[in-house]
Amino acid sequence: MLHTELVAPKAEEGAAYGAAILTMVGVGAYPSLEAAFEILPEAIEAVQPKAQEAYEAAFERYTPLYESLKAVR
C-alpha cells in the first residue's frame, strides 16, 4: 500500500531511537536528517512492497480524496 521499500534498522529501540534522531536534528546537533542518518547502523532487512488488490483499490479512492482535502487545510 505504501509503494515504498521498508527498511528495518539494527537498533532495537524502534520509535524512541527515531524520535531521538529527530530531536538531535531539531536542536542542531546535526545539520540535517541526511547527516544524522550517517550515524545509523546498517539495516537488517528490507521488505519490498507486494501488490494487494484490496489495498490498491482503497489507495485509488484515497489518493484523490487526500489531494482535494489539502485545499481545505
N, C-alpha and C positions, 0 to 999 in steps of 0.2 A: 504494500500500500504506500509506503514511503518513497518508493522508486529510488532508493539510495542504499549504498552498502553500509552495513552496521559493523562497527569495529569494537571488540571488547578489549579493554586495556588489562594489563597485568595487575594493576592496583586493585586491591580487594575492597577499598573504601567506597567505591562507586560514586554516588551522588555527592557525598561530602568532599571527596577529592576534587571533583569538578567545581564545586562551589568555592573551594579554597583557591583553585587556579583562577577562577573569575575574580575573586577578591584581590588576589595579587596583582592582576591587571588593573583592577579598579583603583587600587591605592598607589599605583605607579611602580611597583616592584619589577614589572615587565612592561615594555612599551606597547605590546600588542598581544593578542591571543596567539598569533603565529610564533612569537618569541617564547611565550610560555609553553607552547606545545613542544618546543625543543627539549624541555626537561622531562617530558613524559617517557616512561619505559616503552619498549616495543609492544605492539599489540599482540594479544594471544591468538585471537581468532577473528576472521572477517566472515560475515554472513552476507551472501548475495541475495537480493530480493527474488522472490518467486511470484509469478502472476497467479492471483486467485480471483476467479470470476466474480464472486460476491463482493470482494473488496474493490475490484476495478469498477464495477457498476456504481457502487456507492461513491467512489472517488470522482467519477464523472459527474455525479449530481452535486457533490460538494464543491468542486472547483469553481463553477460559475457563481454559486451562492457566496462563496468566500470573496470572490472578486467584486461582486455587486455590493456586499456589505462593507467593503473597505471605504466606500464613499460616505457611508452613514457615520463613520467614526469621525 
